Amino acid sequence: MKTKKIIVLLSAILLLTTGCGNKTYLKEDKNIVTYESTGQSLQNNILCKPEEQALYELYEKYNNQLSTKLEELPICKEFKPSDIKYHSLWESLFVKPLAWLILKLGIIIHNFGVSVMLIGLGIRLLLLPFSKKTMDQSENMKKAQPEIKKIEKKYAGKTDSDSMMMKSQETMLIYKKYKINPVSGCLIAFIQLPLFFAFLQAINRVPAIFEDNLFGMKLGMTPWVGISQGKYIYIVLIVLIILSTYFSFKNAMKNQNTNSEMERQMQFTLKFMIIMISVASFSLPTAIALYWVVTNGFVVIQNFIFKKLREGTKEKR
């Protein structure tokens, strides 16, 4: 059941990043409108005006679907979080401030692609203490596992309320002994997921980001369109997406204390996600793909460093 929940959650993330399962896109005859030259899906709640003439005219065609009319939107380089009428607390607290940060840093360094990657890394750095806490909790859980198994064996087959209460109390004493907080993993996910979704929304809703270029790639172009135009650097991007995802997920699974059954389930989850991401990577705009690669790469390096630090501490003892 836990594996199924993980699959559903990760599938939802992929659907959101590729423009499916979302009601915030321009539509024509129930189909999501895309910009033909790049393949990007166009959102109906953009935060500023596009500068490319062809893209501007396309948005103008669907002006009646935009949450804020095109003529009322600011130029992207002049966008401020206070611009545009209030729509939701989520937008005001997360999406617009992140979009402003990406734009401001992009203007300073003269590239929105680099800005997306740097701010993505900045968010990961802010979450570093929580990531370390998660890994420490996992390590402590491994140490506690022999004692937890003894309790499981002790109360095997006992379903009366007194036995269940005693089992729970003894388990909690072990958690306390090894400084394990069972809800910490949920807390970290609660912090990470809103930031992740807000970041993706911030990228998707700023046309200036998609109009920029980096490493010979247009930030709004999907690999599928890029490859069809003979730009084979997008094949490299797809490979990087798949590899960074694989190693990121694999490292995360290594940090989990699992039995053989859970190990099989997690291996299935890994294979399932790699297949899904392989397919989805062809329709990810380059800006989001770069964010995905860089942040997953950061997680792989972060976990490697944490592992080496733990091994160094053990050797000193």
C-alpha positions as CSV (number, residue, x, y, z in Angstrom):
1,M,0.0,0.0,0.0
2,K,2.8,2.4,0.9
3,T,4.5,1.7,-2.5
4,K,1.3,2.5,-4.3
5,K,1.0,5.8,-2.5
6,I,4.5,6.7,-3.5
7,I,3.8,5.8,-7.1
8,V,0.6,7.9,-7.1
9,L,2.4,10.9,-5.6
10,L,5.3,10.8,-8.0
11,S,3.1,10.3,-10.9
12,A,1.1,13.4,-9.9
13,I,4.3,15.4,-9.8
14,L,5.3,14.2,-13.3
15,L,1.8,15.0,-14.6
16,L,2.0,18.5,-13.2
17,T,5.4,19.2,-14.7
18,T,4.4,18.0,-18.1
19,G,1.2,19.9,-18.3
20,C,-1.3,17.1,-17.8
21,G,-3.8,16.8,-15.0
22,N,-3.8,20.5,-14.6
23,K,-6.6,23.1,-15.2
24,T,-4.3,26.1,-15.5
25,Y,-3.5,25.8,-19.2
26,L,-5.0,27.5,-22.3
27,K,-7.3,25.1,-24.2
28,E,-8.8,24.9,-27.6
29,D,-11.5,22.2,-28.1
30,K,-10.4,20.6,-24.8
31,N,-6.8,20.3,-25.9
32,I,-4.0,22.2,-24.2
33,V,-2.6,24.9,-26.4
34,T,1.1,24.6,-27.2
35,Y,3.6,27.0,-28.7
36,E,4.5,25.2,-32.0
37,S,8.1,26.4,-32.3
38,T,9.1,25.1,-28.8
39,G,6.4,22.5,-27.8
40,Q,5.7,24.2,-24.5
41,S,2.2,24.2,-23.0
42,L,0.8,27.6,-22.3
43,Q,-0.6,28.5,-18.9
44,N,-3.6,30.8,-18.6
45,N,-2.3,32.5,-15.4
46,I,1.0,33.9,-16.6
47,L,2.5,36.6,-14.4
48,C,3.9,38.9,-17.1
49,K,3.8,39.7,-20.8
50,P,5.8,37.6,-23.3
51,E,8.3,39.5,-25.4
52,E,8.5,37.3,-28.5
53,Q,6.1,38.6,-31.0
54,A,4.8,35.2,-32.1
55,L,4.3,34.1,-28.5
56,Y,2.6,37.4,-27.6
57,E,0.2,37.0,-30.5
58,L,-0.6,33.4,-29.5
59,Y,-1.5,34.6,-26.0
60,E,-3.4,37.5,-27.4
61,K,-5.5,35.0,-29.4
62,Y,-6.6,33.4,-26.1
63,N,-6.7,36.6,-24.1
64,N,-10.3,35.8,-22.9
65,Q,-9.0,32.7,-21.2
66,L,-6.2,34.5,-19.2
67,S,-6.8,35.0,-15.5
68,T,-5.3,38.5,-16.0
69,K,-5.8,40.2,-19.4
70,L,-2.6,40.5,-21.4
71,E,-2.8,44.3,-21.5
72,E,-2.9,44.4,-17.7
73,L,0.2,42.3,-17.2
74,P,3.6,44.0,-16.5
75,I,6.7,43.4,-18.6
76,C,8.5,40.4,-17.2
77,K,11.7,42.4,-16.3
78,E,9.6,44.8,-14.3
79,F,7.4,42.2,-12.5
80,K,7.0,42.6,-8.8
81,P,5.2,40.2,-6.4
82,S,2.7,43.0,-5.6
83,D,1.7,43.1,-9.3
84,I,-1.5,41.5,-10.5
85,K,-4.7,41.2,-8.4
86,Y,-4.8,38.7,-5.5
87,H,-5.8,35.2,-6.6
88,S,-4.7,33.0,-3.7
89,L,-2.5,32.8,-0.6
90,W,-0.5,30.1,-2.3
91,E,0.3,32.4,-5.2
92,S,1.1,35.4,-3.0
93,L,3.3,33.6,-0.5
94,F,5.2,31.1,-2.8
95,V,4.7,31.4,-6.5
96,K,5.1,35.2,-7.1
97,P,8.1,35.7,-4.8
98,L,9.9,32.8,-6.4
99,A,9.1,34.1,-9.9
100,W,10.5,37.5,-8.9
101,L,13.7,36.0,-7.5
102,I,14.3,34.0,-10.7
103,L,13.7,37.1,-12.8
104,K,15.8,39.4,-10.7
105,L,18.8,37.0,-10.5
106,G,18.4,36.3,-14.2
107,I,18.6,40.0,-15.0
108,I,21.8,40.4,-12.9
109,I,23.6,37.4,-14.4
110,H,22.0,37.9,-17.8
111,N,20.5,34.4,-18.1
112,F,17.3,33.0,-16.8
113,G,18.4,29.4,-17.2
114,V,21.4,29.8,-14.9
115,S,19.0,31.7,-12.5
116,V,16.6,28.8,-12.4
117,M,19.4,26.4,-11.6
118,L,21.0,28.6,-8.9
119,I,17.8,29.3,-7.1
120,G,16.9,25.6,-7.3
121,L,20.3,24.8,-5.7
122,G,19.6,27.6,-3.1
123,I,16.3,25.9,-2.1
124,R,18.1,22.6,-1.7
125,L,20.7,24.3,0.5
126,L,18.0,25.8,2.7
127,L,16.5,22.3,3.0
128,L,19.9,20.8,3.8
129,P,19.3,20.6,7.6
130,F,16.1,18.8,7.0
131,S,17.7,16.4,4.6
132,K,20.4,15.6,7.1
133,K,17.9,15.0,9.8
134,T,16.1,12.5,7.5
135,M,19.3,10.6,6.9
136,D,20.2,10.6,10.6
137,Q,16.7,9.3,11.4
138,S,17.2,6.5,8.9
139,E,20.5,5.6,10.4
140,N,19.0,5.6,13.9
141,M,16.2,3.4,12.6
142,K,18.7,0.8,11.3
143,K,20.3,0.7,14.8
144,A,17.0,0.3,16.5
145,Q,15.7,-2.4,14.0
146,P,17.0,-5.5,16.0
147,E,15.1,-4.4,19.1
148,I,12.0,-3.5,17.1
149,K,12.0,-7.0,15.5
150,K,12.2,-8.5,19.0
151,I,9.1,-6.6,20.0
152,E,7.3,-7.7,16.8
153,K,8.2,-11.3,17.6
154,K,7.2,-10.9,21.2
155,Y,3.7,-9.7,20.3
156,A,3.2,-11.7,17.1
157,G,-0.4,-13.0,17.0
158,K,-1.6,-10.9,19.9
159,T,-4.4,-8.6,18.9
160,D,-6.0,-7.7,22.2
161,S,-6.0,-4.0,23.2
162,D,-3.7,-4.5,26.2
163,S,-1.0,-6.3,24.1
164,M,-1.3,-3.6,21.4
165,M,-0.9,-0.9,24.0
166,M,2.1,-2.6,25.5
167,K,3.7,-3.1,22.1
168,S,3.1,0.6,21.3
169,Q,4.7,1.7,24.6
170,E,7.7,-0.5,24.2
171,T,8.2,0.6,20.6
172,M,8.0,4.3,21.6
173,L,10.6,3.7,24.3
174,I,13.0,2.3,21.7
175,Y,12.3,5.3,19.5
176,K,13.1,7.6,22.4
177,K,16.3,5.6,23.1
178,Y,17.6,6.1,19.6
179,K,16.1,9.6,19.2
180,I,13.7,8.6,16.4
181,N,10.8,10.9,15.5
182,P,8.3,8.8,13.5
183,V,6.6,12.0,12.1
184,S,9.8,13.8,11.0
185,G,9.7,12.2,7.5
186,C,6.2,13.5,6.9
187,L,7.2,17.0,8.2
188,I,10.1,17.2,5.7
189,A,7.9,16.1,2.8
190,F,5.4,18.7,4.0
191,I,8.1,21.4,3.7
192,Q,9.6,20.1,0.4
193,L,6.6,19.5,-1.7
194,P,5.0,23.0,-1.5
195,L,8.4,24.5,-2.5
196,F,8.8,22.1,-5.3
197,F,5.3,22.8,-6.8
198,A,5.8,26.6,-6.2
199,F,9.1,26.5,-8.1
200,L,7.6,24.7,-11.0
201,Q,4.6,27.1,-11.1
202,A,7.0,30.1,-10.9
203,I,8.9,28.8,-14.0
204,N,5.8,27.9,-16.0
205,R,4.2,31.3,-15.4
206,V,7.0,33.5,-16.5
207,P,7.3,33.7,-20.4
208,A,10.7,35.5,-20.2
209,I,12.2,32.3,-18.8
210,F,11.1,30.2,-21.8
211,E,12.2,32.9,-24.2
212,D,15.9,32.7,-23.1
213,N,18.6,30.3,-24.2
214,L,21.3,28.3,-22.4
215,F,23.9,25.8,-23.7
216,G,22.5,26.2,-27.2
217,M,19.0,25.2,-26.0
218,K,15.9,27.3,-25.8
219,L,14.5,27.2,-22.3
220,G,10.9,26.8,-23.4
221,M,11.7,24.1,-25.9
222,T,10.9,20.4,-25.2
223,P,13.5,17.8,-26.1
224,W,11.0,16.2,-28.5
225,V,10.7,19.4,-30.5
226,G,14.4,20.1,-30.2
227,I,15.4,16.6,-31.5
228,S,12.8,16.9,-34.4
229,Q,14.6,20.1,-35.4
230,G,17.9,18.3,-35.5
231,K,19.3,19.7,-32.2
232,Y,20.8,16.6,-30.7
233,I,22.0,18.3,-27.6
234,Y,18.5,17.5,-26.3
235,I,19.4,13.8,-26.3
236,V,22.1,14.6,-23.8
237,L,19.5,16.5,-21.7
238,I,17.2,13.4,-21.7
239,V,20.1,11.2,-20.6
240,L,21.0,13.5,-17.8
241,I,17.3,13.6,-16.6
242,I,17.1,9.9,-16.5
243,L,20.6,9.3,-14.9
244,S,20.1,12.1,-12.2
245,T,16.7,10.7,-11.3
246,Y,18.0,7.1,-11.1
247,F,20.9,7.9,-8.8
248,S,18.8,10.3,-6.7
249,F,16.0,7.7,-6.1
250,K,18.5,4.9,-5.7
251,N,20.4,6.8,-3.0
252,A,17.2,7.6,-1.2
253,M,16.1,4.0,-1.2
254,K,19.5,2.9,0.2
255,N,18.9,5.1,3.2
256,Q,15.7,3.3,4.0
257,N,15.8,0.4,6.4
258,T,13.8,-2.3,4.6
259,N,13.0,-6.0,4.7
260,S,13.2,-8.2,1.6
261,E,9.5,-7.6,0.7
262,M,9.9,-3.8,1.0
263,E,13.1,-4.0,-1.0
264,R,11.3,-5.7,-3.9
265,Q,8.6,-3.0,-3.7
266,M,11.1,-0.2,-3.8
267,Q,12.9,-1.7,-6.7
268,F,9.6,-1.9,-8.6
269,T,9.0,1.8,-7.7
270,L,12.4,2.8,-9.0
271,K,11.9,0.9,-12.3
272,F,8.4,2.4,-12.7
273,M,9.6,5.9,-12.1
274,I,12.5,5.6,-14.5
275,I,10.1,4.4,-17.2
276,M,7.7,7.3,-16.5
277,I,10.4,9.9,-16.4
278,S,12.0,8.6,-19.6
279,V,8.7,9.2,-21.3
280,A,8.0,12.5,-19.6
281,S,11.4,13.9,-20.3
282,F,10.6,14.3,-24.0
283,S,7.9,16.9,-23.1
284,L,9.6,18.7,-20.2
285,P,10.5,22.3,-21.1
286,T,14.3,22.8,-21.0
287,A,14.1,25.2,-18.0
288,I,12.3,22.6,-15.9
289,A,14.6,19.8,-17.1
290,L,17.7,21.8,-16.1
291,Y,16.2,22.5,-12.7
292,W,15.4,18.7,-12.3
293,V,18.9,17.6,-13.4
294,V,20.8,20.1,-11.2
295,T,18.7,19.6,-8.0
296,N,18.8,15.8,-8.4
297,G,22.5,16.0,-9.0
298,F,22.8,18.0,-5.8
299,V,20.9,15.4,-3.8
300,V,23.3,12.6,-5.1
301,I,26.4,14.6,-4.0
302,Q,24.7,15.7,-0.7
303,N,24.0,12.0,0.2
304,F,27.5,11.0,-0.8
305,I,29.0,13.6,1.5
306,F,26.6,12.7,4.4
307,K,27.6,9.1,4.0
308,K,31.3,9.9,4.1
309,L,30.9,12.1,7.2
310,R,29.0,9.3,9.0
311,E,31.7,6.8,8.1
312,G,34.4,9.2,9.3
313,T,32.6,9.6,12.6
314,K,32.3,5.8,13.0
315,E,36.0,5.4,12.4
316,K,36.9,8.0,15.1
317,R,34.8,6.1,17.6
